[in-house]
Amino acid sequence: MKTKSELIIEALKTGNDLSLSEIVNHISESTGKEIKLTDISSVLSKLSKPEKADTGFFIQRRKKPKSPYRYKLVDEALGMTTEELIDLSHKTGKNRFTLEQAGEKYPDVKKYVKSNMVKKSEETRKSGPTATPETTLNVNLKVTWDINLNFKGLV
């Protein structure tokens, strides 16, 4: 049985510019099962963002006013196999297909990835998010308390 990521990538490998509902329809037709939009939207969101998955470098996400987002696998990445694209969606894995390997095997995709992003992407997945420089903020607070205590009627 195929994963949701595989099904989404297969839909995008058609090369068409698709909305989320069109992707869901494509998956429903190919699997013969009814698929919920919400089940696919979270996975598609991850796959299409470069900070979450390397596939995000090659999935264009466009929005026109008063229209849903449209997703498209860039033409230069259509030659990649589904397995290679799935590997790019994983953060770690033994012998997985990396962004660097994608650039070597498919040189035309390099234009979608800044050269410094390849190493940064690999390092982020190994060590977690990169640390930002420490910033010190000095705050001087003056607190004034006005307290009135009334003990009438307590004795």
N, CA, C and O atoms as a GROMACS GRO file, in nm:
protein
  620
    1MET      N    1   0.084  -0.119   0.000
    1MET     CA    2   0.000   0.000   0.000
    1MET      C    3   0.088   0.125   0.000
    1MET      O    4   0.186   0.133   0.074
    2LYS      N    5   0.053   0.221  -0.082
    2LYS     CA    6   0.132   0.342  -0.096
    2LYS      C    7   0.099   0.442   0.015
    2LYS      O    8  -0.013   0.447   0.066
    3THR      N    9   0.200   0.521   0.050
    3THR     CA   10   0.180   0.624   0.152
    3THR      C   11   0.112   0.745   0.088
    3THR      O   12   0.104   0.756  -0.035
    4LYS      N   13   0.062   0.834   0.172
    4LYS     CA   14  -0.001   0.956   0.122
    4LYS      C   15   0.100   1.040   0.043
    4LYS      O   16   0.065   1.100  -0.059
    5SER      N   17   0.224   1.043   0.090
    5SER     CA   18   0.328   1.118   0.019
    5SER      C   19   0.348   1.064  -0.121
    5SER      O   20   0.358   1.140  -0.217
    6GLU      N   21   0.355   0.932  -0.133
    6GLU     CA   22   0.373   0.870  -0.265
    6GLU      C   23   0.255   0.903  -0.357
    6GLU      O   24   0.274   0.933  -0.475
    7LEU      N   25   0.135   0.896  -0.304
    7LEU     CA   26   0.016   0.925  -0.383
    7LEU      C   27   0.013   1.070  -0.430
    7LEU      O   28  -0.025   1.099  -0.543
    8ILE      N   29   0.053   1.161  -0.343
    8ILE     CA   30   0.057   1.303  -0.378
    8ILE      C   31   0.162   1.326  -0.486
    8ILE      O   32   0.137   1.397  -0.584
    9ILE      N   33   0.280   1.268  -0.468
    9ILE     CA   34   0.388   1.286  -0.565
    9ILE      C   35   0.349   1.228  -0.700
    9ILE      O   36   0.379   1.287  -0.804
   10GLU      N   37   0.283   1.114  -0.699
   10GLU     CA   38   0.237   1.057  -0.826
   10GLU      C   39   0.138   1.149  -0.897
   10GLU      O   40   0.141   1.161  -1.019
   11ALA      N   41   0.051   1.213  -0.820
   11ALA     CA   42  -0.044   1.308  -0.879
   11ALA      C   43   0.031   1.427  -0.940
   11ALA      O   44  -0.002   1.473  -1.049
   12LEU      N   45   0.132   1.476  -0.868
   12LEU     CA   46   0.209   1.591  -0.917
   12LEU      C   47   0.297   1.554  -1.036
   12LEU      O   48   0.328   1.640  -1.118
   13LYS      N   49   0.337   1.428  -1.045
   13LYS     CA   50   0.421   1.384  -1.156
   13LYS      C   51   0.347   1.383  -1.290
   13LYS      O   52   0.407   1.358  -1.394
   14THR      N   53   0.218   1.410  -1.288
   14THR     CA   54   0.144   1.424  -1.414
   14THR      C   55   0.190   1.550  -1.486
   14THR      O   56   0.169   1.565  -1.607
   15GLY      N   57   0.252   1.642  -1.411
   15GLY     CA   58   0.300   1.767  -1.470
   15GLY      C   59   0.194   1.874  -1.477
   15GLY      O   60   0.221   1.985  -1.524
   16ASN      N   61   0.075   1.843  -1.431
   16ASN     CA   62  -0.035   1.940  -1.434
   16ASN      C   63  -0.029   2.034  -1.315
   16ASN      O   64   0.028   2.002  -1.211
   17ASP      N   65  -0.088   2.149  -1.332
   17ASP     CA   66  -0.105   2.248  -1.228
   17ASP      C   67  -0.234   2.210  -1.155
   17ASP      O   68  -0.342   2.225  -1.212
   18LEU      N   69  -0.225   2.163  -1.030
   18LEU     CA   70  -0.341   2.105  -0.962
   18LEU      C   71  -0.376   2.177  -0.833
   18LEU      O   72  -0.288   2.223  -0.760
   19SER      N   73  -0.504   2.186  -0.806
   19SER     CA   74  -0.550   2.236  -0.675
   19SER      C   75  -0.553   2.118  -0.579
   19SER      O   76  -0.541   2.003  -0.621
   20LEU      N   77  -0.569   2.146  -0.452
   20LEU     CA   78  -0.576   2.040  -0.352
   20LEU      C   79  -0.690   1.943  -0.383
   20LEU      O   80  -0.672   1.822  -0.376
   21SER      N   81  -0.806   1.996  -0.419
   21SER     CA   82  -0.920   1.908  -0.448
   21SER      C   83  -0.894   1.822  -0.571
   21SER      O   84  -0.939   1.708  -0.577
   22GLU      N   85  -0.822   1.875  -0.669
   22GLU     CA   86  -0.787   1.795  -0.787
   22GLU      C   87  -0.688   1.684  -0.752
   22GLU      O   88  -0.696   1.574  -0.806
   23ILE      N   89  -0.596   1.714  -0.661
   23ILE     CA   90  -0.501   1.611  -0.615
   23ILE      C   91  -0.577   1.502  -0.541
   23ILE      O   92  -0.552   1.383  -0.562
   24VAL      N   93  -0.670   1.541  -0.455
   24VAL     CA   94  -0.751   1.444  -0.380
   24VAL      C   95  -0.833   1.358  -0.477
   24VAL      O   96  -0.841   1.236  -0.460
   25ASN      N   97  -0.893   1.420  -0.578
   25ASN     CA   98  -0.969   1.344  -0.678
   25ASN      C   99  -0.881   1.245  -0.753
   25ASN      O  100  -0.921   1.131  -0.777
   26HIS      N  101  -0.761   1.289  -0.790
   26HIS     CA  102  -0.666   1.202  -0.861
   26HIS      C  103  -0.632   1.081  -0.774
   26HIS      O  104  -0.628   0.968  -0.822
   27ILE      N  105  -0.605   1.107  -0.646
   27ILE     CA  106  -0.571   0.998  -0.554
   27ILE      C  107  -0.689   0.904  -0.535
   27ILE      O  108  -0.673   0.782  -0.534
   28SER      N  109  -0.808   0.960  -0.519
   28SER     CA  110  -0.928   0.878  -0.503
   28SER      C  111  -0.951   0.788  -0.623
   28SER      O  112  -0.985   0.670  -0.608
   29GLU      N  113  -0.931   0.843  -0.742
   29GLU     CA  114  -0.949   0.765  -0.864
   29GLU      C  115  -0.843   0.655  -0.877
   29GLU      O  116  -0.874   0.543  -0.917
   30SER      N  117  -0.719   0.687  -0.842
   30SER     CA  118  -0.612   0.588  -0.859
   30SER      C  119  -0.619   0.477  -0.753
   30SER      O  120  -0.576   0.365  -0.779
   31THR      N  121  -0.672   0.508  -0.635
   31THR     CA  122  -0.679   0.407  -0.529
   31THR      C  123  -0.814   0.338  -0.522
   31THR      O  124  -0.827   0.229  -0.467
   32GLY      N  125  -0.915   0.402  -0.578
   32GLY     CA  126  -1.050   0.346  -0.570
   32GLY      C  127  -1.112   0.367  -0.433
   32GLY      O  128  -1.214   0.305  -0.401
   33LYS      N  129  -1.052   0.453  -0.353
   33LYS     CA  130  -1.103   0.481  -0.218
   33LYS      C  131  -1.135   0.629  -0.206
   33LYS      O  132  -1.075   0.714  -0.273
   34GLU      N  133  -1.230   0.659  -0.118
   34GLU     CA  134  -1.262   0.799  -0.092
   34GLU      C  135  -1.158   0.854   0.004
   34GLU      O  136  -1.135   0.798   0.112
   35ILE      N  137  -1.096   0.962  -0.036
   35ILE     CA  138  -0.990   1.024   0.044
   35ILE      C  139  -1.041   1.158   0.096
   35ILE      O  140  -1.106   1.233   0.023
   36LYS      N  141  -1.011   1.188   0.223
   36LYS     CA  142  -1.052   1.315   0.281
   36LYS      C  143  -0.951   1.424   0.246
   36LYS      O  144  -0.830   1.401   0.247
   37LEU      N  145  -1.003   1.541   0.215
   37LEU     CA  146  -0.920   1.655   0.182
   37LEU      C  147  -0.822   1.686   0.295
   37LEU      O  148  -0.705   1.716   0.269
   38THR      N  149  -0.868   1.678   0.418
   38THR     CA  150  -0.782   1.710   0.532
   38THR      C  151  -0.667   1.612   0.548
   38THR      O  152  -0.560   1.649   0.596
   39ASP      N  153  -0.687   1.487   0.508
   39ASP     CA  154  -0.580   1.387   0.516
   39ASP      C  155  -0.465   1.421   0.422
   39ASP      O  156  -0.349   1.394   0.453
   40ILE      N  157  -0.496   1.480   0.310
   40ILE     CA  158  -0.395   1.511   0.210
   40ILE      C  159  -0.334   1.649   0.233
   40ILE      O  160  -0.216   1.670   0.207
   41SER      N  161  -0.414   1.744   0.281
   41SER     CA  162  -0.365   1.882   0.293
   41SER      C  163  -0.244   1.894   0.385
   41SER      O  164  -0.151   1.968   0.354
   42SER      N  165  -0.243   1.824   0.497
   42SER     CA  166  -0.129   1.837   0.589
   42SER      C  167  -0.002   1.777   0.529
   42SER      O  168   0.106   1.833   0.547
   43VAL      N  169  -0.015   1.666   0.459
   43VAL     CA  170   0.102   1.603   0.396
   43VAL      C  171   0.152   1.690   0.280
   43VAL      O  172   0.273   1.708   0.264
   44LEU      N  173   0.060   1.743   0.201
   44LEU     CA  174   0.098   1.829   0.090
   44LEU      C  175   0.166   1.956   0.140
   44LEU      O  176   0.260   2.005   0.079
   45SER      N  177   0.117   2.008   0.250
   45SER     CA  178   0.178   2.126   0.310
   45SER      C  179   0.324   2.099   0.345
   45SER      O  180   0.411   2.181   0.318
   46LYS      N  181   0.350   1.985   0.404
   46LYS     CA  182   0.488   1.946   0.439
   46LYS      C  183   0.574   1.928   0.313
   46LYS      O  184   0.686   1.979   0.306
   47LEU      N  185   0.522   1.858   0.217
   47LEU     CA  186   0.598   1.829   0.095
   47LEU      C  187   0.632   1.954   0.016
   47LEU      O  188   0.736   1.958  -0.052
   48SER      N  189   0.548   2.056   0.022
   48SER     CA  190   0.566   2.174  -0.062
   48SER      C  191   0.646   2.286   0.004
   48SER      O  192   0.666   2.391  -0.056
   49LYS      N  193   0.694   2.266   0.126
   49LYS     CA  194   0.772   2.368   0.195
   49LYS      C  195   0.917   2.324   0.209
   49LYS      O  196   0.945   2.223   0.273
   50PRO      N  197   1.011   2.399   0.149
   50PRO     CA  198   1.152   2.359   0.153
   50PRO      C  199   1.209   2.347   0.294
   50PRO      O  200   1.302   2.269   0.317
   51GLU      N  201   1.155   2.423   0.389
   51GLU     CA  202   1.206   2.413   0.525
   51GLU      C  203   1.161   2.284   0.594
   51GLU      O  204   1.217   2.246   0.697
   52LYS      N  205   1.062   2.218   0.539
   52LYS     CA  206   1.011   2.092   0.595
   52LYS      C  207   1.061   1.969   0.520
   52LYS      O  208   1.088   1.866   0.581
   53ALA      N  209   1.072   1.981   0.387
   53ALA     CA  210   1.115   1.868   0.304
   53ALA      C  211   1.182   1.921   0.178
   53ALA      O  212   1.143   2.025   0.125
   54ASP      N  213   1.284   1.850   0.131
   54ASP     CA  214   1.356   1.894   0.012
   54ASP      C  215   1.269   1.893  -0.114
   54ASP      O  216   1.301   1.961  -0.212
   55THR      N  217   1.161   1.817  -0.113
   55THR     CA  218   1.070   1.820  -0.228
   55THR      C  219   1.012   1.959  -0.247
   55THR      O  220   0.972   1.995  -0.357
   56GLY      N  221   1.006   2.036  -0.140
   56GLY     CA  222   0.951   2.171  -0.146
   56GLY      C  223   1.024   2.263  -0.242
   56GLY      O  224   0.967   2.362  -0.288
   57PHE      N  225   1.150   2.232  -0.272
   57PHE     CA  226   1.224   2.312  -0.368
   57PHE      C  227   1.168   2.296  -0.509
   57PHE      O  228   1.182   2.384  -0.593
   58PHE      N  229   1.104   2.182  -0.533
   58PHE     CA  230   1.060   2.149  -0.668
   58PHE      C  231   0.909   2.150  -0.687
   58PHE      O  232   0.860   2.122  -0.796
   59ILE      N  233   0.837   2.182  -0.582
   59ILE     CA  234   0.691   2.193  -0.592
   59ILE      C  235   0.654   2.341  -0.586
   59ILE      O  236   0.675   2.408  -0.485
   60GLN      N  237   0.600   2.390  -0.695
   60GLN     CA  238   0.558   2.529  -0.699
   60GLN      C  239   0.419   2.539  -0.638
   60GLN      O  240   0.331   2.459  -0.667
   61ARG      N  241   0.403   2.638  -0.554
   61ARG     CA  242   0.274   2.661  -0.488
   61ARG      C  243   0.232   2.804  -0.521
   61ARG      O  244   0.298   2.900  -0.480
   62ARG      N  245   0.124   2.818  -0.593
   62ARG     CA  246   0.080   2.950  -0.638
   62ARG      C  247  -0.063   2.974  -0.594
   62ARG      O  248  -0.145   2.883  -0.584
   63LYS      N  249  -0.091   3.102  -0.568
   63LYS     CA  250  -0.228   3.139  -0.530
   63LYS      C  251  -0.266   3.264  -0.605
   63LYS      O  252  -0.195   3.364  -0.606
   64LYS      N  253  -0.382   3.255  -0.669
   64LYS     CA  254  -0.440   3.372  -0.735
   64LYS      C  255  -0.552   3.423  -0.645
   64LYS      O  256  -0.611   3.345  -0.571
   65PRO      N  257  -0.581   3.552  -0.652
   65PRO     CA  258  -0.689   3.606  -0.567
   65PRO      C  259  -0.819   3.527  -0.586
   65PRO      O  260  -0.858   3.494  -0.698
   66LYS      N  261  -0.883   3.498  -0.476
   66LYS     CA  262  -1.012   3.427  -0.472
   66LYS      C  263  -1.006   3.289  -0.537
   66LYS      O  264  -1.107   3.240  -0.588
   67SER      N  265  -0.890   3.227  -0.535
   67SER     CA  266  -0.873   3.093  -0.589
   67SER      C  267  -0.793   3.009  -0.490
   67SER      O  268  -0.716   3.064  -0.411
   68PRO      N  269  -0.810   2.878  -0.494
   68PRO     CA  270  -0.729   2.794  -0.405
   68PRO      C  271  -0.584   2.786  -0.455
   68PRO      O  272  -0.555   2.820  -0.570
   69TYR      N  273  -0.495   2.742  -0.366
   69TYR     CA  274  -0.357   2.721  -0.407
   69TYR      C  275  -0.352   2.619  -0.519
   69TYR      O  276  -0.432   2.526  -0.524
   70ARG      N  277  -0.256   2.638  -0.610
   70ARG     CA  278  -0.231   2.545  -0.718
   70ARG      C  279  -0.090   2.490  -0.697
   70ARG      O  280   0.002   2.565  -0.664
   71TYR      N  281  -0.074   2.361  -0.715
   71TYR     CA  282   0.055   2.294  -0.694
   71TYR      C  283   0.101   2.232  -0.825
   71TYR      O  284   0.022   2.178  -0.902
   72LYS      N  285   0.233   2.243  -0.848
   72LYS     CA  286   0.290   2.187  -0.970
   72LYS      C  287   0.433   2.145  -0.944
   72LYS      O  288   0.511   2.219  -0.884
   73LEU      N  289   0.466   2.026  -0.988
   73LEU     CA  290   0.605   1.980  -0.983
   73LEU      C  291   0.675   2.045  -1.102
   73LEU      O  292   0.629   2.034  -1.215
   74VAL      N  293   0.787   2.115  -1.075
   74VAL     CA  294   0.855   2.185  -1.183
   74VAL      C  295   0.894   2.087  -1.293
   74VAL      O  296   0.925   1.971  -1.266
   75ASP      N  297   0.893   2.134  -1.416
   75ASP     CA  298   0.920   2.047  -1.531
   75ASP      C  299   1.054   1.975  -1.519
   75ASP      O  300   1.066   1.859  -1.559
   76GLU      N  301   1.154   2.044  -1.466
   76GLU     CA  302   1.288   1.986  -1.455
   76GLU      C  303   1.292   1.868  -1.358
   76GLU      O  304   1.382   1.784  -1.367
   77ALA      N  305   1.197   1.860  -1.267
   77ALA     CA  306   1.194   1.751  -1.168
   77ALA      C  307   1.105   1.636  -1.212
   77ALA      O  308   1.101   1.532  -1.146
   78LEU      N  309   1.035   1.651  -1.322
   78LEU     CA  310   0.944   1.545  -1.369
   78LEU      C  311   1.020   1.418  -1.406
   78LEU      O  312   0.962   1.309  -1.404
   79GLY      N  313   1.148   1.430  -1.440
   79GLY     CA  314   1.229   1.313  -1.474
   79GLY      C  315   1.271   1.230  -1.354
   79GLY      O  316   1.314   1.115  -1.370
   80MET      N  317   1.260   1.287  -1.236
   80MET     CA  318   1.295   1.211  -1.115
   80MET      C  319   1.195   1.100  -1.094
   80MET      O  320   1.077   1.112  -1.129
   81THR      N  321   1.241   0.991  -1.036
   81THR     CA  322   1.150   0.882  -1.006
   81THR      C  323   1.069   0.917  -0.882
   81THR      O  324   1.109   1.003  -0.803
   82THR      N  325   0.959   0.851  -0.865
   82THR     CA  326   0.877   0.871  -0.745
   82THR      C  327   0.960   0.838  -0.621
   82THR      O  328   0.950   0.908  -0.520
   83GLU      N  329   1.040   0.733  -0.628
   83GLU     CA  330   1.124   0.692  -0.514
   83GLU      C  331   1.224   0.801  -0.478
   83GLU      O  332   1.247   0.827  -0.360
   84GLU      N  333   1.284   0.865  -0.579
   84GLU     CA  334   1.380   0.972  -0.551
   84GLU      C  335   1.309   1.090  -0.485
   84GLU      O  336   1.361   1.148  -0.389
   85LEU      N  337   1.193   1.124  -0.535
   85LEU     CA  338   1.118   1.235  -0.474
   85LEU      C  339   1.073   1.201  -0.332
   85LEU      O  340   1.073   1.287  -0.245
   86ILE      N  341   1.036   1.077  -0.309
   86ILE     CA  342   1.000   1.035  -0.173
   86ILE      C  343   1.121   1.047  -0.080
   86ILE      O  344   1.108   1.097   0.032
   87ASP      N  345   1.237   1.003  -0.127
   87ASP     CA  346   1.360   1.016  -0.048
   87ASP      C  347   1.386   1.161  -0.012
   87ASP      O  348   1.428   1.191   0.099
   88LEU      N  349   1.362   1.251  -0.107
   88LEU     CA  350   1.383   1.394  -0.080
   88LEU      C  351   1.286   1.446   0.026
   88LEU      O  352   1.313   1.547   0.091
   89SER      N  353   1.174   1.378   0.043
   89SER     CA  354   1.077   1.423   0.143
   89SER      C  355   1.114   1.377   0.284
   89SER      O  356   1.060   1.429   0.382
   90HIS      N  357   1.204   1.280   0.294
   90HIS     CA  358   1.244   1.229   0.426
   90HIS      C  359   1.356   1.312   0.485
   90HIS      O  360   1.443   1.361   0.413
   91LYS      N  361   1.354   1.328   0.615
   91LYS     CA  362   1.457   1.404   0.683
   91LYS      C  363   1.586   1.324   0.697
   91LYS      O  364   1.696   1.379   0.684
   92THR      N  365   1.573   1.197   0.722
   92THR     CA  366   1.690   1.112   0.740
   92THR      C  367   1.664   0.978   0.673
   92THR      O  368   1.553   0.951   0.627
   93GLY      N  369   1.765   0.898   0.669
   93GLY     CA  370   1.748   0.765   0.613
   93GLY      C  371   1.877   0.715   0.554
   93GLY      O  372   1.953   0.790   0.493
   94LYS      N  373   1.902   0.589   0.574
   94LYS     CA  374   2.022   0.528   0.522
   94LYS      C  375   2.011   0.520   0.370
   94LYS      O  376   1.910   0.475   0.317
   95ASN      N  377   2.115   0.564   0.301
   95ASN     CA  378   2.123   0.560   0.155
   95ASN      C  379   2.009   0.633   0.085
   95ASN      O  380   1.971   0.595  -0.026
   96ARG      N  381   1.955   0.736   0.147
   96ARG     CA  382   1.846   0.810   0.082
   96ARG      C  383   1.902   0.902  -0.026
   96ARG      O  384   2.017   0.944  -0.020
   97PHE      N  385   1.819   0.932  -0.123
   97PHE     CA  386   1.853   1.023  -0.232
   97PHE      C  387   1.850   1.164  -0.177
   97PHE      O  388   1.747   1.210  -0.128
   98THR      N  389   1.963   1.235  -0.186
   98THR     CA  390   1.975   1.367  -0.124
   98THR      C  391   1.958   1.479  -0.227
   98THR      O  392   1.957   1.455  -0.348
   99LEU      N  393   1.944   1.599  -0.176
   99LEU     CA  394   1.933   1.716  -0.260
   99LEU      C  395   2.059   1.734  -0.344
   99LEU      O  396   2.052   1.773  -0.461
  100GLU      N  397   2.173   1.706  -0.285
  100GLU     CA  398   2.300   1.715  -0.357
  100GLU      C  399   2.305   1.615  -0.474
  100GLU      O  400   2.348   1.649  -0.584
  101GLN      N  401   2.260   1.493  -0.449
  101GLN     CA  402   2.256   1.392  -0.554
  101GLN      C  403   2.157   1.431  -0.664
  101GLN      O  404   2.182   1.406  -0.782
  102ALA      N  405   2.047   1.492  -0.625
  102ALA     CA  406   1.948   1.537  -0.723
  102ALA      C  407   2.011   1.640  -0.817
  102ALA      O  408   1.987   1.637  -0.938
  103GLY      N  409   2.091   1.730  -0.761
  103GLY     CA  410   2.158   1.831  -0.842
  103GLY      C  411   2.260   1.772  -0.937
  103GLY      O  412   2.280   1.822  -1.048
  104GLU      N  413   2.325   1.664  -0.894
  104GLU     CA  414   2.423   1.598  -0.980
  104GLU      C  415   2.355   1.517  -1.091
  104GLU      O  416   2.397   1.523  -1.207
  105LYS      N  417   2.252   1.445  -1.056
  105LYS     CA  418   2.184   1.358  -1.153
  105LYS      C  419   2.093   1.437  -1.247
  105LYS      O  420   2.078   1.402  -1.364
  106TYR      N  421   2.034   1.544  -1.196
  106TYR     CA  422   1.942   1.628  -1.275
  106TYR      C  423   1.989   1.773  -1.264
  106TYR      O  424   1.931   1.851  -1.188
  107PRO      N  425   2.093   1.811  -1.338
  107PRO     CA  426   2.153   1.945  -1.323
  107PRO      C  427   2.054   2.061  -1.340
  107PRO      O  428   2.074   2.168  -1.282
  108ASP      N  429   1.949   2.042  -1.419
  108ASP     CA  430   1.854   2.151  -1.442
  108ASP      C  431   1.777   2.190  -1.316
  108ASP      O  432   1.723   2.301  -1.310
  109VAL      N  433   1.771   2.102  -1.216
  109VAL     CA  434   1.695   2.137  -1.094
  109VAL      C  435   1.775   2.228  -1.002
  109VAL      O  436   1.719   2.285  -0.908
  110LYS      N  437   1.904   2.242  -1.028
  110LYS     CA  438   1.989   2.325  -0.941
  110LYS      C  439   1.940   2.469  -0.931
  110LYS      O  440   1.958   2.534  -0.828
  111LYS      N  441   1.877   2.518  -1.038
  111LYS     CA  442   1.833   2.657  -1.036
  111LYS      C  443   1.724   2.683  -0.932
  111LYS      O  444   1.698   2.799  -0.898
  112TYR      N  445   1.662   2.580  -0.882
  112TYR     CA  446   1.557   2.596  -0.781
  112TYR      C  447   1.612   2.592  -0.639
  112TYR      O  448   1.542   2.621  -0.542
  113VAL      N  449   1.740   2.555  -0.628
  113VAL     CA  450   1.802   2.543  -0.497
  113VAL      C  451   1.926   2.630  -0.492
  113VAL      O  452   2.015   2.616  -0.575
  114LYS      N  453   1.931   2.719  -0.396
  114LYS     CA  454   2.050   2.800  -0.379
  114LYS      C  455   2.162   2.708  -0.330
  114LYS      O  456   2.138   2.618  -0.250
  115SER      N  457   2.283   2.731  -0.379
  115SER     CA  458   2.393   2.641  -0.347
  115SER      C  459   2.416   2.626  -0.196
  115SER      O  460   2.451   2.518  -0.149
  116ASN      N  461   2.398   2.734  -0.121
  116ASN     CA  462   2.418   2.723   0.023
  116ASN      C  463   2.305   2.648   0.092
  116ASN      O  464   2.320   2.604   0.205
  117MET      N  465   2.191   2.633   0.023
  117MET     CA  466   2.078   2.563   0.082
  117MET      C  467   2.099   2.411   0.085
  117MET      O  468   2.042   2.342   0.169
  118VAL      N  469   2.181   2.360  -0.006
  118VAL     CA  470   2.203   2.216  -0.009
  118VAL      C  471   2.268   2.172   0.120
  118VAL      O  472   2.218   2.081   0.186
  119LYS      N  473   2.378   2.236   0.157
  119LYS     CA  474   2.446   2.198   0.281
  119LYS      C  475   2.360   2.231   0.402
  119LYS      O  476   2.351   2.152   0.496
  120LYS      N  477   2.297   2.349   0.399
  120LYS     CA  478   2.213   2.391   0.511
  120LYS      C  479   2.099   2.292   0.532
  120LYS      O  480   2.066   2.256   0.645
  121SER      N  481   2.040   2.248   0.423
  121SER     CA  482   1.929   2.153   0.430
  121SER      C  483   1.977   2.021   0.491
  121SER      O  484   1.910   1.964   0.578
  122GLU      N  485   2.092   1.973   0.445
  122GLU     CA  486   2.146   1.848   0.497
  122GLU      C  487   2.180   1.862   0.646
  122GLU      O  488   2.150   1.773   0.725
  123GLU      N  489   2.243   1.974   0.682
  123GLU     CA  490   2.283   1.994   0.822
  123GLU      C  491   2.162   2.008   0.912
  123GLU      O  492   2.160   1.953   1.022
  124THR      N  493   2.061   2.080   0.867
  124THR     CA  494   1.941   2.100   0.947
  124THR      C  495   1.876   1.966   0.979
  124THR      O  496   1.829   1.944   1.091
  125ARG      N  497   1.873   1.880   0.881
  125ARG     CA  498   1.810   1.751   0.904
  125ARG      C  499   1.891   1.664   0.999
  125ARG      O  500   1.835   1.578   1.068
  126LYS      N  501   2.023   1.684   1.002
  126LYS     CA  502   2.107   1.605   1.092
  126LYS      C  503   2.104   1.659   1.235
  126LYS      O  504   2.099   1.584   1.332
  127SER      N  505   2.106   1.793   1.245
  127SER     CA  506   2.122   1.851   1.378
  127SER      C  507   2.003   1.930   1.428
  127SER      O  508   2.007   1.982   1.539
  128GLY      N  509   1.899   1.941   1.352
  128GLY     CA  510   1.784   2.021   1.392
  128GLY      C  511   1.798   2.162   1.340
  128GLY      O  512   1.892   2.192   1.266
  129PRO      N  513   1.707   2.250   1.376
  129PRO     CA  514   1.711   2.388   1.326
  129PRO      C  515   1.841   2.457   1.365
  129PRO      O  516   1.896   2.432   1.472
  130THR      N  517   1.890   2.543   1.279
  130THR     CA  518   2.013   2.615   1.310
  130THR      C  519   1.987   2.719   1.417
  130THR      O  520   1.881   2.781   1.421
  131ALA      N  521   2.085   2.736   1.502
  131ALA     CA  522   2.071   2.831   1.611
  131ALA      C  523   2.089   2.972   1.559
  131ALA      O  524   2.168   2.997   1.468
  132THR      N  525   2.015   3.064   1.617
  132THR     CA  526   2.031   3.204   1.580
  132THR      C  527   2.125   3.268   1.681
  132THR      O  528   2.135   3.222   1.795
  133PRO      N  529   2.194   3.374   1.640
  133PRO     CA  530   2.285   3.439   1.734
  133PRO      C  531   2.209   3.486   1.857
  133PRO      O  532   2.093   3.527   1.849
  134GLU      N  533   2.276   3.480   1.970
  134GLU     CA  534   2.212   3.519   2.096
  134GLU      C  535   2.196   3.670   2.100
  134GLU      O  536   2.286   3.745   2.062
  135THR      N  537   2.080   3.714   2.144
  135THR     CA  538   2.051   3.856   2.157
  135THR      C  539   2.022   3.884   2.303
  135THR      O  540   1.946   3.812   2.368
  136THR      N  541   2.082   3.988   2.353
  136THR     CA  542   2.060   4.025   2.492
  136THR      C  543   1.969   4.148   2.496
  136THR      O  544   1.989   4.244   2.422
  137LEU      N  545   1.872   4.141   2.582
  137LEU     CA  546   1.779   4.251   2.598
  137LEU      C  547   1.779   4.289   2.745
  137LEU      O  548   1.743   4.209   2.831
  138ASN      N  549   1.821   4.411   2.773
  138ASN     CA  550   1.820   4.460   2.910
  138ASN      C  551   1.694   4.542   2.932
  138ASN      O  552   1.664   4.634   2.856
  139VAL      N  553   1.623   4.509   3.036
  139VAL     CA  554   1.499   4.579   3.067
  139VAL      C  555   1.507   4.627   3.211
  139VAL      O  556   1.531   4.548   3.302
  140ASN      N  557   1.486   4.755   3.231
  140ASN     CA  558   1.480   4.811   3.365
  140ASN      C  559   1.334   4.832   3.402
  140ASN      O  560   1.262   4.905   3.333
  141LEU      N  561   1.292   4.770   3.507
  141LEU     CA  562   1.154   4.782   3.550
  141LEU      C  563   1.148   4.852   3.685
  141LEU      O  564   1.229   4.824   3.774
  142LYS      N  565   1.054   4.941   3.699
  142LYS     CA  566   1.028   5.004   3.827
  142LYS      C  567   0.883   4.972   3.861
  142LYS      O  568   0.791   5.015   3.792
  143VAL      N  569   0.866   4.898   3.966
  143VAL     CA  570   0.732   4.856   4.004
  143VAL      C  571   0.693   4.930   4.131
  143VAL      O  572   0.766   4.929   4.230
  144THR      N  573   0.579   4.992   4.126
  144THR     CA  574   0.526   5.063   4.242
  144THR      C  575   0.397   4.996   4.281
  144THR      O  576   0.309   4.973   4.197
  145TRP      N  577   0.386   4.964   4.406
  145TRP     CA  578   0.265   4.898   4.454
  145TRP      C  579   0.192   4.992   4.550
  145TRP      O  580   0.253   5.046   4.642
  146ASP      N  581   0.068   5.010   4.529
  146ASP     CA  582  -0.017   5.084   4.622
  146ASP      C  583  -0.110   4.981   4.683
  146ASP      O  584  -0.198   4.926   4.616
  147ILE      N  585  -0.089   4.957   4.812
  147ILE     CA  586  -0.173   4.857   4.878
  147ILE      C  587  -0.242   4.925   4.996
  147ILE      O  588  -0.178   4.983   5.084
  148ASN      N  589  -0.373   4.918   4.996
  148ASN     CA  590  -0.451   4.969   5.108
  148ASN      C  591  -0.514   4.851   5.178
  148ASN      O  592  -0.590   4.774   5.118
  149LEU      N  593  -0.483   4.837   5.302
  149LEU     CA  594  -0.541   4.728   5.380
  149LEU      C  595  -0.645   4.787   5.475
  149LEU      O  596  -0.617   4.885   5.545
  150ASN      N  597  -0.762   4.728   5.477
  150ASN     CA  598  -0.870   4.774   5.562
  150ASN      C  599  -0.910   4.658   5.653
  150ASN      O  600  -0.960   4.556   5.607
  151PHE      N  601  -0.886   4.675   5.782
  151PHE     CA  602  -0.915   4.567   5.876
  151PHE      C  603  -1.042   4.595   5.957
  151PHE      O  604  -1.064   4.526   6.057
  152LYS      N  605  -1.125   4.690   5.921
  152LYS     CA  606  -1.246   4.721   5.996
  152LYS      C  607  -1.342   4.603   5.990
  152LYS      O  608  -1.364   4.546   5.883
  153GLY      N  609  -1.396   4.568   6.097
  153GLY     CA  610  -1.497   4.465   6.104
  153GLY      C  611  -1.441   4.323   6.106
  153GLY      O  612  -1.518   4.228   6.103
  154LEU      N  613  -1.310   4.307   6.110
  154LEU     CA  614  -1.253   4.174   6.113
  154LEU      C  615  -1.230   4.124   6.256
  154LEU      O  616  -1.209   4.005   6.278
  155VAL      N  617  -1.234   4.216   6.351
  155VAL     CA  618  -1.206   4.176   6.490
  155VAL      C  619  -1.332   4.145   6.565
  155VAL      O  620  -1.326   4.110   6.683
   0.00000   0.00000   0.00000
